[in-house]
Amino acid sequence: MSIAPLRRVEDADLPDTQALAAAVPAARHRLAEVVEVPREPHAARAAAPAPEDPSDLRSRFASAVTGWLERYGIAAALAVCSLGGLVLFWYLATRWRVDLYVRFTNIPTPAEVWQSVLQAGSNGKFLTNIGFSLRRIVLGFALATLLGVSIGLLIGRYRRLRELLFPAAEALRPIPAIAWVPISVMLWPDNEVSIVFITFVGAFFPILLNTISGVQAVDAVLLRAGQCLGADERRLMWHVVLPGAAPQIFTGLAVGMGVAWVSLIAAEMISGQFGIGYFTWEAYSLIAYADIVLGMITIGVLGLLCSWLIRLAGQMLMPWLEFSKQGVRT
């Protein structure tokens, strides 16, 4: 840059300050006419949002319903078809009295079982039997979960404890729960406690084995990472080992719940005085065929409900498993 223009700028006459002050209001007025600046304050403008278009609300609602149907509707429809097909086969086989080696001549029809359901609904004894069975299954399964998960974590984590405790567990595991009925009657002074013990035995070993397998399947890299970050053994067990083994633990809980119901019904049929198993066996003794089927259906519904609660608890405690389901084909 040359020096001459700078001198011309320095030597130039500056505008009058009073003239500039007089020109500002006129320029502001002309700018307001062009831009049409609103006169209300900014806070008032922010407090009055634009009304939402009703068509947008309908489209959002329709998309939400469509998403729900895609996620749950097809599964619910298939479940209804599966159960409906089973009931239809039952109805046709009992309606035509099929006798082709498998005999349906003495099997009650769905209508007869429905009449038994209506009668049982007004009978307090049937509800009392359900209450006894639920109490026994809750007590036995809770005890099996507490001991099975705790001992499984210790056996899976520490080699010396595994060498000490696992052989004894493997020796007792093949004994079926029904074989424990006579010895449990002799072991426990109360018949109620013996039934809970048999339920506990049925659920304990599936939970124990799945917990051990889950602990041994935890990635060693995660354990070394926790140790490098300064975690002691207690925190390592709580924050690394237990979450890593949780999927297999809940698999063991689901399997253990099924075995617990089998053990409970067998114990109630042999030595029980109340319970849904006792109700079913009493119906067989009294040749009340509709009540037999009612007892079987009740056992299936209660077992399904318990398994659903276990899966729901697993989804709540392990939300990260939802990402692993994205690869499942529909």
C-alpha positions, -999 to 999 in steps of 0.1 A, spaced: 0 0 0 13 34 -9 16 63 15 -4 87 -6 -38 72 -1 -32 70 36 -25 107 37 -56 113 17 -77 94 43 -60 112 71 -65 145 55 -101 137 45 -129 156 61 -147 135 88 -186 136 88 -203 158 113 -213 139 145 -246 159 148 -256 150 113 -250 113 119 -271 114 151 -300 131 132 -298 105 104 -300 74 126 -337 76 135 -347 80 99 -326 50 88 -341 29 116 -376 39 106 -369 29 69 -354 -5 81 -385 -12 102 -407 -6 72 -388 -30 50 -382 -59 76 -415 -54 95 -399 -60 129 -426 -71 155 -432 -47 183 -440 -73 211 -411 -83 234 -390 -114 228 -403 -132 259 -439 -128 247 -429 -142 213 -413 -172 228 -442 -180 251 -467 -184 222 -456 -214 202 -471 -221 168 -501 -244 169 -493 -280 158 -509 -292 126 -536 -319 132 -523 -338 102 -489 -342 118 -506 -355 150 -525 -381 129 -494 -392 111 -474 -395 143 -501 -416 159 -504 -438 128 -467 -444 127 -467 -453 164 -495 -478 159 -477 -493 129 -445 -497 148 -463 -514 177 -480 -538 152 -448 -546 135 -431 -553 168 -458 -571 188 -488 -576 166 -474 -603 143 -460 -622 173 -494 -620 191 -512 -632 160 -489 -662 156 -493 -670 193 -531 -669 189 -529 -692 159 -506 -716 178 -529 -719 208 -560 -718 186 -547 -747 165 -541 -768 197 -576 -761 210 -591 -769 175 -573 -803 175 -585 -810 210 -621 -802 200 -621 -823 168 -604 -853 185 -629 -853 214 -659 -844 191 -653 -874 168 -640 -897 196 -608 -906 178 -596 -941 187 -565 -947 165 -542 -963 191 -542 -929 209 -577 -929 224 -597 -897 229 -629 -915 240 -627 -906 276 -610 -872 272 -634 -843 281 -643 -818 255 -634 -781 257 -670 -773 266 -669 -797 295 -637 -783 308 -651 -748 305 -680 -758 327 -655 -771 352 -637 -737 351 -669 -719 359 -676 -742 388 -640 -739 401 -642 -701 399 -670 -701 425 -653 -727 447 -629 -713 472 -611 -747 476 -597 -745 441 -583 -710 447 -569 -722 480 -550 -750 462 -536 -724 438 -525 -703 467 -507 -732 484 -488 -741 451 -478 -705 445 -464 -701 480 -444 -733 478 -430 -724 444 -420 -689 455 -402 -702 486 -384 -731 470 -374 -711 439 -362 -681 459 -340 -703 481 -327 -721 450 -319 -688 433 -301 -674 463 -279 -705 470 -275 -715 433 -263 -682 421 -241 -676 452 -224 -710 451 -222 -709 413 -203 -676 414 -178 -690 439 -173 -723 422 -169 -707 388 -145 -680 400 -123 -699 424 -106 -731 413 -101 -745 448 -137 -742 457 -147 -758 425 -124 -788 433 -140 -790 467 -177 -785 461 -184 -795 425 -179 -833 429 -205 -834 456 -229 -814 435 -224 -837 405 -230 -867 427 -264 -853 439 -275 -838 406 -286 -870 388 -310 -879 416 -345 -869 404 -366 -847 426 -393 -874 429 -367 -897 446 -362 -871 473 -399 -875 485 -394 -904 510 -362 -890 524 -375 -855 527 -405 -868 547 -381 -883 571 -357 -853 571 -382 -825 579 -407 -825 607 -434 -808 586 -450 -820 554 -451 -784 541 -414 -779 546 -406 -812 528 -426 -801 497 -407 -768 496 -374 -787 499 -383 -809 470 -392 -778 449 -358 -763 460 -339 -794 449 -356 -794 414 -346 -757 408 -312 -757 424 -291 -777 401 -301 -760 368 -294 -726 383 -261 -738 398 -247 -753 365 -258 -724 344 -242 -699 368 -209 -718 368 -209 -719 330 -217 -682 328 -188 -673 351 -163 -694 332 -175 -678 299 -167 -643 310 -140 -628 288 -106 -626 305 -99 -593 288 -128 -577 308 -113 -591 340 -78 -577 332 -93 -544 323 -111 -542 356 -79 -551 375 -60 -524 356 -85 -498 366 -80 -507 402 -110 -528 410 -106 -552 440 -120 -587 440 -153 -577 455 -159 -550 429 -146 -572 401 -172 -599 411 -200 -574 413 -193 -552 383 -176 -576 359 -183 -613 366 -219 -610 376 -230 -589 346 -210 -611 323 -226 -642 336 -261 -628 338 -275 -641 305 -267 -677 314 -279 -671 349 -313 -661 337 -313 -691 313 -307 -713 344 -335 -695 362 -360 -702 334 -350 -738 332 -350 -741 370 -385 -727 372 -398 -754 348 -381 -782 368 -394 -766 401 -430 -769 388 -424 -805 378 -410 -813 412 -437 -794 431 -466 -812 413 -450 -846 418 -445 -839 455 -481 -826 459 -495 -857 442 -475 -880 465 -475 -864 499 -495 -832 497 -528 -823 511 -533 -790 493 -521 -776 460 -529 -778 423 -510 -812 421 -531 -826 448 -562 -812 431 -553 -830 399 -546 -863 416 -578 -861 436 -597 -855 404 -582 -886 389 -591 -906 420 -627 -893 418 -629 -900 380 -636 -862 374 -619 -861 340 -628 -824 334 -611 -814 366 -579 -833 356 -577 -812 324 -585 -781 344 -556 -789 368 -532 -794 338 -542 -762 322 -538 -743 355 -503 -757 359 -494 -747 324 -508 -711 328 -490 -707 362 -457 -720 348 -460 -697 317 -467 -667 340 -436 -675 361 -414 -679 331 -427 -646 316 -418 -628 349 -383 -642 347 -378 -631 311 -392 -597 320 -368 -593 349 -340 -603 326 -349 -576 301 -351 -550 328 -317 -560 344 -299 -566 311 -310 -539 286 -279 -543 266 -292 -577 252 -317 -558 230 -288 -549 207 -278 -585 203 -313 -593 190 -310 -571 160 -293 -599 140 -322 -623 145 -341 -629 112 -378 -625 111 
